């Protein structure tokens, strides 16, 4: 329990006092779900998330406390920054998944040192095509650009499939009972890491393709 610095009311940690509406100090480990006042679940109602963000944003906005005591102005600024950071993280499924790993004491980097096996051949082939494209001209260049553009469409389709896998992983987290610390959590963490790792590599590959095609186009 924390006490509001304005009305001294003891309450669960939150951004805004539920009695007087003043900005509250929050613990350093205050998570993004609590900041927005939404359930700590991976499957999120986007409309509810948006509504919570805008409602809290109006209540804690620094303009409302411009003439208040310095400590309240400071709490308003820090609370607004936390609210914005929370919203931006949770509204995107990929950043939400990465944040969920953090909440569970995990990091993607631990499982992201090597290209996922089922993507390794694709990564190599695309990078080889891009290298050939830089040295090609005329009909060869046009043919390569067409091949790479088709490959880009395939990768975009793969990305859509991975995002579907991510949503299904989120649903399993929310429906599983992990209170006993059983192997379910380990399996879900491993699966989440694998999906996010593949998405990260695909994003990089798609960016390389776009940059490569743009460079050739501008030349």
MIDODREN-947593 format. One record per residue (C-alpha): x, y, z; residue in three letters. Coordinates in steps of 0.5 Angstrom, whole numbers, padded with zeros to 4 digits, always signed. Each point is the difference from the previous one (the first is absolute). Example, Ala and Ser with C-alpha at 12.3 -4.5 7.8 and 13.67 -1.06 7.14 Angstrom:
+0025-0009+0016ALA+0002+0007-0002SER
END
This chain:
+0000+0000+0000UNK+0002+0007-0001UNK-0002+0007+0002UNK-0002+0006-0004UNK+0004+0005+0001UNK-0006+0005+0000UNK-0005-0003+0004UNK+0004-0005+0003UNK-0005-0006-0002UNK+0003-0007+0000UNK-0001-0004-0006UNK+0002-0005-0005UNK+0006+0003-0004UNK-0003+0004-0006UNK+0001+0006-0004UNK-0005+0004+0002UNK-0003+0001+0007UNK-0007-0003+0000UNK-0003+0005+0005UNK+0003+0007-0001UNK+0003-0001-0008UNK+0007+0002+0002UNK+0006-0004-0004UNK+0003-0006+0005UNK+0007-0002+0001UNK+0001-0007-0003UNK+0005-0005+0002UNK+0006-0001-0005UNK-0003-0007-0002UNK-0007+0002-0002UNK-0002-0003-0006UNK-0003+0002-0006UNK-0006-0004+0001UNK-0002+0004+0007UNK+0002+0006-0003UNK-0005+0000-0005UNK-0005-0003+0005UNK-0001-0006-0005UNK+0000-0008+0002UNK+0007-0003+0000UNK-0001-0004-0007UNK+0003-0001-0006UNK-0007+0000-0004UNK-0002+0008+0000UNK-0006+0003-0002UNK+0003+0006-0004UNK-0006+0004+0000UNK+0000-0001+0008UNK+0008+0002+0000UNK-0002+0006-0004UNK-0005+0002+0004UNK+0004-0001+0007UNK+0006+0004-0003UNK-0004+0006-0002UNK-0004+0000+0006UNK+0006+0000+0005UNK+0004+0005-0005UNK-0005+0005+0001UNK+0000-0001+0008UNK+0007+0000+0001UNK+0002+0005-0006UNK+0005+0005+0003UNK-0004+0006-0002UNK-0005-0002+0005UNK+0005+0001+0005UNK+0004+0006-0003UNK-0001+0004+0006UNK+0000-0005+0006UNK+0006-0002+0004UNK+0007-0002-0003UNK-0001-0007+0003UNK-0007-0001-0004UNK+0003+0003-0006UNK+0006-0005+0000UNK-0005-0006+0001UNK-0005+0003-0005UNK+0006+0000-0005UNK+0003-0007+0002UNK-0007-0003+0000UNK-0001+0003-0007UNK+0006-0003-0002UNK-0001-0007+0003UNK-0007+0000-0003UNK+0002+0002-0007UNK+0006-0006+0000UNK-0005-0005+0003UNK-0005+0002-0006UNK+0005-0001-0005UNK+0003-0006+0002UNK-0007-0004+0001UNK-0003+0003-0006UNK+0005-0004-0005UNK-0001-0008+0001UNK+0008-0001-0001UNK+0002+0005+0005UNK-0005-0002+0005UNK+0003-0007-0001UNK+0007+0002+0001UNK-0003+0004+0006UNK-0003-0006+0003UNK+0006-0004-0001UNK+0004+0005+0005UNK-0006+0000+0005UNK+0002-0008+0000UNK+0007+0001+0001UNK+0002-0001-0007UNK+0003+0003-0006UNK+0000-0001-0007UNK+0007+0000-0001UNK+0001-0006+0004UNK-0003-0004-0006UNK+0002+0005-0006UNK+0007-0001-0001UNK-0001-0004-0006UNK-0005+0000-0006UNK-0005-0005+0001UNK+0001-0006-0004UNK-0006+0000-0004UNK+0002+0007-0002UNK+0007-0001-0001UNK+0000-0002-0008UNK-0005+0006-0001UNK+0004+0005+0003UNK+0006-0003-0004UNK-0003+0000-0007UNK-0003+0007+0001UNK+0006+0003+0002UNK+0004-0003-0006UNK-0006+0002-0005UNK+0001+0007+0003UNK+0008+0000-0001UNK-0001-0002-0007UNK-0005+0005-0001UNK+0005+0005+0002UNK+0004-0002-0006UNK-0005-0001-0005UNK-0002+0004-0006UNK-0005+0000-0005UNK-0005-0006-0001UNK+0004-0004+0005UNK-0002+0006+0005UNK-0007+0000-0002UNK-0001-0007+0001UNK+0004+0000+0007UNK-0004+0005+0002UNK-0007-0004-0002UNK+0003-0006+0004UNK+0002+0004+0006UNK-0007+0004+0000UNK-0004-0007+0000UNK+0005-0003+0006UNK-0002+0007+0004UNK-0008-0002-0001UNK+0002-0007+0002UNK+0003+0002+0006UNK-0006+0005+0002UNK-0004-0006-0001UNK+0004-0003+0005UNK+0000+0006+0005UNK-0007-0001+0000UNK+0000-0007+0002UNK+0005+0001+0005UNK-0005+0006+0003UNK-0005-0005+0000UNK+0004-0005+0004UNK+0002+0006+0005UNK-0008+0001+0001UNK-0001-0007+0002UNK+0006+0000+0004UNK-0003+0006+0004UNK-0007-0004+0001UNK+0004-0006+0003UNK+0003+0004+0005UNK-0006+0003+0002UNK-0004-0006+0000UNK+0006-0004+0004UNK+0000-0001+0007UNK+0007+0001+0002UNK+0000+0001+0007UNK+0003-0007+0002UNK+0007+0002-0004UNK-0001-0006-0005UNK+0003-0001-0006UNK-0006+0004-0004UNK+0004+0006+0001UNK+0006-0002-0002UNK-0003-0003-0007UNK-0004+0007-0001UNK+0006+0004+0002UNK+0005-0004-0005UNK-0006+0000-0006UNK-0001+0008+0001UNK+0008+0001+0000UNK+0000-0005-0007UNK-0006+0004-0003UNK+0003+0007+0002UNK+0007-0002-0002UNK-0003-0002-0007UNK-0004+0007-0001UNK+0007+0004+0002UNK+0004-0004-0005UNK-0006+0001-0005UNK-0001+0007+0001UNK+0008+0001-0001UNK+0000-0004-0006UNK-0006+0004-0003UNK+0003+0007+0002UNK+0006-0003-0004UNK-0004-0001-0006UNK-0003+0007+0000UNK+0006+0003+0001UNK+0004-0004-0006UNK-0006+0001-0005UNK+0000+0008+0002UNK+0007+0000-0001UNK+0000-0003-0007UNK-0006+0004-0002UNK+0003+0007+0002UNK+0007-0002-0003UNK
END
